[in-house]
Amino acid sequence: MNAIYTDYKYCREIIKRHSKSFYYAFKQLPEDDANAVYAIYTFCRMADDIVDQTASVDYRKAVLDTFNSKLLQFEEGILIDEPMWRALKDVHQRYPLDLTAFKMQITGQQMDLMYTQPETIKDIERYSLYVAGSVGRMLLPILSTNVTLEMKENAEKLGIAMQITNILRDIGEDFKRYQRVYIPKQIMNKFNYTNQQLASFEINSDFINMWEYLAQYAETLYDEFLHYINQYHIHARLPLLLSMLVYKEILNEVRRNNYDCLTKRNHVSTLDKYRIHQEAIVYLKGEE
């Protein structure tokens, strides 16, 4: 069996295990493009897993520093003999990767490592830009040849929308597992909702209004992304639209569950993914 095939298979298994929604969307790509997405996802997953483990902050910082050193070696053309790095080298030989975006991802994980509750919506936008907007920039050279500043900014906005969706989906889990609150203090104050109420898993009108404020902001970013869908390769449009619409549907799942993102894990069912898939096909036909 071809060695690089084995490395890509390793990356494919990671995205299948950790993000069924992304895998469902991007497996629609041609094989080379899909493999590139899997390798980039695996890079991001490995960085994220370093920060999310239960070891001490000092230990996680040391491991993240080592991971960052490997990225710098990779940038210099030094081969790191591990499956993800070997796959990423093959991707780099095929596509003009933006390594600045990979560095942004690590910066975002460093920000998460030194977590404090955000003060303002600008703080959460900045954090989301680094941990998720960077992913949009990483994928852009795989999915489009039109890698302009405007396209980079649009790809970043999609990542920000997805990260805000993650935050809104995982409010309860983040608090229970990590004692973290990613809703900015300014927004919580605006809607008179407190960390004490969150600790009691209280879902009231203030919580719902606060949640909707951020959800509707994310939905605005999703809608803005749609204006650029035709700037991507024709074979990339359906996977991109699918990933966006499935993520956007997470917000509707929370709504259908009476905004319980404190004690429930909200996800999009296989049946709903199939429905969204058909809607995406119809939408793109209308754009032709």
Residue, then its C-alpha position, 0 to 999 in steps of 0.5 A: m500500500n502506498a505510504i502517503y495513502t496510509d497517511y491520508k487514511y490516518c487523517r480521514e479517520i480523525i475527521k470521521r471520528h471527531s467531526k461527522s458534519f465536516y466529513y459528510a460535507f467534504k467527502q463530496l470533494p474530488e479525492d485529492d482535494a478531500n485528502a487535503v482537507y482531511a490533513i488540514y483538519t487533522f492539524c487543527r484537531m491535534a492543536d486543539d486536543i493539546v489544549d483540551q487535555t486535562a494536564s497542567v497548563d505548563y505541560r500543555k503549553a510545553v506540548l503546544d510549543t513543541f507542536n509550534s516548533k514542528l510547524l516552523q520546521f515544516e515551513e523550512g522544508i524539514l520533514i517531520d516523520e509523522p502521518m499528519w506532517r507527511a500528509l501535510k507535506d504532500v498537500h503543500q507540494r500540490y497547493p499553495l498553502d497559506l502557512t500564516a493561517f496555520k500559525m494563526q491557529i496555534t496562536g488561537q490555541q495559545m489564547d485558549l490555553m490562557y483562557t479568561q472570559p471575554e469582555t466584549i464581542k470584539d474579544i470573542e470575534r478575535y478569538s474566533l478569528y484565530v481558532a476558526g477563521s484561520v481554518g477558512r484561510m487554510l482551506l481557501p487554496i484547496l477550494s478556490t484559485n481566487v485567493t484575494l484579500e476579500m476572499k480570505e476575509n470572507a473565509e475567515k467570517l465563515g470560520i467565525a460564524m462556525q466558532i460562535t455556533n460551537i460556543l452557543r451549542d456548547i455553553g453547558e459542556d464548556f462550563k461543566r467540563y472546563q469551568r469556562v464561559y465564552i459568552p462575553k461579559q458585556i453581552m451577559n450584562k446587556f441581557n442581565y444573565t449571570n454566571q451564577q444562573l449559568a451554573s444553575f443551568e437556568i434557561n429563562s427569557d434573559f438567557i434566550n435573548m442573549w443566546e439569540y443575539l449571538a445566534q443572529y449575528a452568526e447567521t448574518l455571517y453565514d448569509e454574507f458567505l453565500h454571496y461568495i459561493n460562486q467564487y469557489h471551484i464548482h466542485a467545492r461549492l456543494p461541500l462548502l454550502l453543506s458544511m455551512l448549512v449543517y452548522k447553521e442548522i445546529l442553531n435551529e436544533v437548539r431552538r427546537n430543544n427550547y434553547d437547552c444547550l446547558t444540559k443537552r448536546n444538540h446535533v443535526s440528525t442524519l435525516d436532516k443532513y440528507r434534507i439539507h443536502q437536497e436543499a443545497i443542490v437546489y440552491l446551487k442549481g438556482e445560482e447557475 
